Structure formats: structure tokens, C-alpha cells
Amino acid sequence: MSIIGQRNVLAHEYGSIDQTRIWVLVADRIPDIITRLDDAMPEPPN
């Protein structure tokens, strides 16, 4: 399931929430998202 799909499940309460799926999302996908966001952020001004 994509992160967007998981967000929809959480936001709209479709069915039950699988704790294992949430953990996999946090452990596997969030670090990649953080890296991508860090790469996209400009350097702070001096």
C-alpha cells in the first residue's frame, strides 16, 4: 500500500488498522521521505 493509501485508511477509518503495516511504513518509508525532504530544502541563509 502506498503512503497516500495508508493516510486515507487512517484519516477515513476504512476497515481496521494493521499495526504491523503501520510499523513497516514508519521503519521503511519515513526515513526515505525525510531524506528526500532534506535534499529538497535550500541551505539556510548565513
DOLO-432015 format. One record per residue (C-alpha): residue number from 0; residue in one letter; x, y, z. Coordinates in pm, 1 decimal. Example, Ala and Ser with C-alpha at 12.3 -4.5 7.8 and 13.67 -1.06 7.14 Angstrom:
BEGIN
0, A, 1230.0, -450.0, 780.0
1, S, 1367.0, -106.0, 714.0
This chain:
BEGIN
0, M, 0.0, 0.0, 0.0
1, S, 128.7, 345.0, -80.2
2, I, 180.1, 605.1, 187.3
3, I, -112.2, 800.9, 40.8
4, G, -333.1, 493.5, 59.8
5, Q, -231.1, 438.6, 421.9
6, R, -310.2, 800.9, 500.7
7, N, -658.8, 752.9, 357.1
8, V, -714.2, 446.0, 574.4
9, L, -606.5, 635.0, 884.8
10, A, -797.5, 954.0, 802.2
11, H, -1121.9, 790.2, 693.5
12, E, -1117.0, 477.5, 911.7
13, Y, -1158.4, 228.7, 626.1
14, G, -1162.3, -109.9, 795.1
15, S, -922.5, -191.1, 1073.8
16, I, -572.4, -55.0, 1120.3
17, D, -297.7, -315.5, 1092.6
18, Q, -28.6, -227.3, 1349.5
19, T, 232.8, -427.6, 1158.9
20, R, 162.3, -233.7, 840.5
21, I, 199.7, 95.0, 1029.1
22, W, 534.4, -18.6, 1172.1
23, V, 660.2, -119.7, 826.9
24, L, 555.0, 219.3, 693.0
25, V, 738.9, 401.6, 971.2
26, A, 1050.3, 182.7, 960.7
27, D, 1084.8, 153.1, 582.8
28, R, 924.6, 454.9, 417.7
29, I, 958.9, 750.7, 655.6
30, P, 1343.2, 757.9, 650.1
31, D, 1333.8, 781.5, 269.1
32, I, 1078.6, 1062.3, 282.9
33, I, 1293.9, 1252.5, 533.9
34, T, 1598.5, 1213.3, 309.6
35, R, 1406.0, 1343.2, 10.3
36, L, 1277.3, 1641.3, 207.5
37, D, 1626.9, 1720.7, 338.6
38, D, 1759.2, 1711.3, -19.6
39, A, 1481.8, 1945.4, -135.6
40, M, 1536.6, 2204.5, 137.7
41, P, 1758.1, 2500.2, 48.2
42, E, 2059.9, 2581.4, 262.9
43, P, 1978.2, 2822.2, 546.5
44, P, 2088.0, 3181.6, 486.2
45, N, 2408.8, 3298.9, 651.8
